[in-house]
Amino acid sequence: ALWLFARKINYGFLRLTDLVVLYAPIGIFCGRLANFVNDELWGRITDVPWAVRFPSGGYLPRGPPPRCAIT
């Protein structure tokens, strides 16, 4: 789709991808933030102080998984 768009507006495909790659991480971040706010991304049940309790997650404290050593 991006190649067709570049061809339609008569713009170099690689130049257009250079522009897209600058803004893609911002869009991904906003999407993940919206998933968090909409109560869609739960983490694992945890006891860390920054854990979040989601209403549809059973009000269990959830957060990122703890770091573990690879054995």
Protein Blocks (a to p, Z undefined) as FASTA:
>chain_A
ZZmmmmmnopafklmmmmmmmmmmmmmmmmmmmmmmnopaccdddfbfkbccdfkloopa
cddddddddZZ
